[in-house]
Amino acid sequence: MSDPRPLLIVEDDAALRATLAEQLAVDGEFQPAEAGTIAEARALLTASDARQDAVLLDIGLPDGDGREFCAELRRGGIRVPIIMLTGADGEADVVRGLDSGANDYIAKPFRINELIARIRAQLRVFDNSEDAVFVIGPYTFRPAAKLLQDMGRNRRIRLTEKECAILKFLYRAGGKPVGRQILLNEVWGYNAAVTTHTLETHIYRLRQKIEPDPASAALLVTEGGGYRLDPQAGRVAA
């Protein structure tokens, strides 16, 4: 199982916010952060080390309208899924919410299992969209395009589907080592005909493409009976 996916809950009702955070974190699938105002949410989403894979956004917030904040985030280049949570469920409200850039709109009260299913659905779509972009070392990684791009050196690296899947899964592990068998199952499925040698061959070829010195890997490291991705390695300090 991959590491919990960071998710921001923007809701001024402290009790509801805490309940949502607790329920979303139960199975370890999500790692919720909380904000009670637009100002708090803006600070969390625009920090230099910010990483939120999705946002649950209330409309009625103490310091503004969630729909206007959603539009602001989209103008600022934030493309992660945004799901509106609100008691205003009239057709005009839904249309206005979606027109502001929200991916989905859920009226209160809602069932937690339905909310989780909708979050998962939006994340699946996003992870395979052209908007999904990850930074790995000196590279910008666009899984949908199967492309790593090093802007500093004006270099583009084409990846295979399996190489993309390996990088995505290791990135989601948040810098922790992933065992060979786990990675093999996640990328190839539970296929008895595929052995760890297949994975090792792909890792070798991937290192030849992305490592400055493939013989001394810094980005894609062998560790703990498996592999670990260090997204910070090789970055040029600002």
C-alpha positions in Angstrom: 0.0 0.0 0.0 1.3 3.5 -0.9 1.7 6.3 1.7 -1.4 8.3 2.6 -2.3 11.0 0.1 -2.3 14.5 1.6 -5.6 16.2 1.4 -6.8 19.6 2.7 -10.2 20.1 4.4 -11.3 23.8 4.3 -14.3 24.0 6.7 -15.2 26.6 9.3 -17.3 24.2 11.4 -14.5 22.9 13.7 -16.5 19.8 14.8 -17.4 18.7 11.3 -13.8 19.4 10.1 -12.3 17.3 12.9 -14.8 14.5 12.2 -14.0 14.5 8.5 -10.2 14.5 9.2 -10.6 11.6 11.6 -12.8 9.5 9.3 -10.6 10.1 6.2 -7.5 9.1 8.1 -8.9 5.9 9.5 -7.7 3.4 6.9 -4.4 5.3 6.2 -5.5 6.2 2.6 -5.5 9.9 3.2 -3.5 12.3 5.4 -5.8 15.2 6.1 -4.7 18.8 6.9 -7.2 21.3 8.2 -8.0 24.9 7.6 -10.9 26.9 9.1 -10.5 30.0 6.9 -9.5 30.9 3.3 -6.4 32.7 4.7 -5.3 29.5 6.4 -6.0 27.4 3.3 -4.1 29.8 1.1 -1.1 29.7 3.3 -1.1 25.9 3.3 -1.6 25.6 -0.5 0.9 28.2 -1.6 3.8 27.3 0.8 7.1 26.5 -1.0 6.9 22.9 0.3 3.1 22.5 -0.2 1.8 19.2 -1.3 -2.0 18.6 -1.3 -3.4 16.0 -3.7 -7.0 17.2 -3.3 -9.0 19.9 -1.5 -12.4 19.6 0.2 -13.8 23.2 0.2 -16.8 24.6 2.0 -18.6 27.6 0.4 -19.5 29.6 3.4 -16.2 30.6 5.1 -15.6 33.4 7.6 -13.4 35.4 5.4 -14.9 34.8 2.0 -16.8 32.7 -0.5 -15.3 29.2 -1.2 -16.3 29.5 -4.9 -14.3 32.7 -5.3 -11.4 31.1 -3.6 -11.6 28.1 -5.9 -11.5 30.4 -8.9 -8.4 32.1 -7.4 -6.7 28.8 -6.9 -7.3 27.9 -10.6 -6.0 31.2 -11.7 -2.9 30.6 -9.6 -2.2 27.4 -11.4 -3.4 24.9 -8.8 -4.9 22.0 -10.7 -5.5 19.3 -8.0 -9.1 18.1 -7.6 -11.3 20.5 -5.6 -14.6 19.1 -4.2 -17.1 21.6 -2.8 -18.9 20.6 0.4 -22.0 22.8 1.0 -25.5 23.0 2.2 -26.5 25.1 -0.8 -27.6 22.4 -3.2 -29.9 24.3 -5.6 -29.2 24.0 -9.3 -27.8 27.5 -9.6 -25.5 26.9 -6.6 -24.1 23.7 -8.2 -23.6 25.4 -11.5 -21.8 28.3 -9.9 -19.6 26.0 -7.9 -18.6 23.9 -10.9 -18.1 27.1 -13.1 -15.6 28.4 -10.5 -13.4 25.4 -11.2 -14.5 22.7 -8.8 -14.3 19.1 -10.0 -17.3 17.9 -7.9 -20.0 19.3 -5.7 -21.4 17.4 -2.7 -24.4 18.7 -0.6 -24.5 18.4 3.1 -25.4 16.2 4.8 -23.4 13.5 2.9 -22.3 10.0 3.6 -18.6 9.6 4.3 -18.3 6.5 2.0 -19.8 8.4 -0.9 -17.3 11.3 -0.2 -14.4 8.9 -0.2 -15.5 7.2 -3.4 -15.8 10.6 -5.1 -12.3 11.7 -3.9 -10.8 8.5 -5.2 -12.6 9.0 -8.6 -11.3 12.5 -8.9 -7.7 11.5 -8.0 -7.8 8.7 -10.6 -8.8 11.2 -13.2 -6.2 13.7 -12.1 -3.3 11.2 -11.9 -3.8 10.3 -15.5 -4.4 13.9 -16.8 -2.0 16.2 -18.5 -2.2 18.4 -15.3 -0.5 15.9 -13.1 3.0 17.1 -12.6 5.6 15.8 -10.1 9.1 17.2 -9.4 11.8 14.5 -9.2 15.3 15.8 -8.8 16.1 18.2 -11.7 13.1 16.8 -13.7 9.5 17.7 -14.2 7.6 14.4 -14.4 4.5 14.3 -16.5 3.1 10.8 -16.3 0.3 11.3 -18.8 2.9 12.3 -21.4 5.4 9.6 -20.2 7.9 12.4 -20.1 10.7 13.7 -17.8 11.9 17.2 -18.6 15.1 18.8 -17.3 14.5 22.5 -18.1 18.0 23.5 -16.9 19.7 21.3 -19.5 16.9 21.5 -22.1 16.6 17.7 -22.0 13.6 15.5 -22.5 13.5 11.8 -21.5 10.8 9.5 -22.9 9.6 6.8 -20.5 7.8 3.5 -21.0 4.5 2.8 -19.4 6.2 0.6 -16.7 8.9 3.1 -16.0 6.2 5.7 -15.4 4.3 3.4 -13.1 7.5 2.7 -11.1 8.3 6.3 -10.7 4.7 7.2 -9.7 4.5 4.5 -7.1 7.8 5.3 -5.6 7.0 9.0 -5.6 3.7 8.3 -3.7 5.7 6.4 -1.1 7.0 9.7 0.1 10.7 8.9 0.2 10.3 5.6 2.0 11.7 2.3 0.6 9.3 0.0 -1.2 10.0 -3.8 -1.2 10.7 -5.4 -4.6 7.7 -7.7 -4.3 5.3 -4.9 -3.4 6.5 -2.8 -6.3 6.3 -5.7 -8.6 2.7 -6.4 -7.6 1.7 -2.8 -7.9 3.2 -2.3 -11.3 2.6 -5.7 -13.0 -0.2 -7.0 -10.8 -0.2 -10.4 -9.2 1.3 -12.2 -12.2 3.2 -15.4 -11.3 5.0 -15.3 -14.6 6.7 -12.0 -13.8 9.7 -12.2 -11.4 11.7 -9.6 -9.5 14.4 -9.9 -12.2 11.9 -8.2 -14.5 11.7 -5.3 -12.0 15.4 -5.1 -11.6 15.9 -4.9 -15.4 13.4 -2.0 -15.6 15.1 -0.3 -12.6 18.5 -0.7 -14.4 17.2 0.9 -17.6 15.4 3.7 -15.7 18.7 4.6 -13.9 20.5 4.7 -17.3 18.0 7.4 -18.3 17.7 9.5 -15.2 20.8 9.2 -13.1 23.8 11.5 -13.8 26.0 8.5 -12.7 23.9 5.3 -13.0 26.7 3.3 -11.2 26.1 5.5 -8.1 22.4 6.1 -8.0 21.2 9.2 -6.1 17.6 9.5 -7.3 16.5 5.9 -7.5 18.2 4.2 -4.5 18.4 0.6 -3.6 17.4 0.3 0.1 15.7 -2.0 2.6 15.3 -4.9 0.2 13.7 -2.7 -2.4 13.9 0.8 -3.9 13.5 4.4 -2.7 13.0 7.5 -4.7 14.7 10.7 -3.4 12.9 13.5 -5.2 15.2 16.1 -3.6 18.4 14.7 -5.1 20.0 16.7 -7.8 17.9 19.8 -7.4 19.5 23.1 -8.0 19.2 25.4 -5.0 17.1 28.5 -5.7 
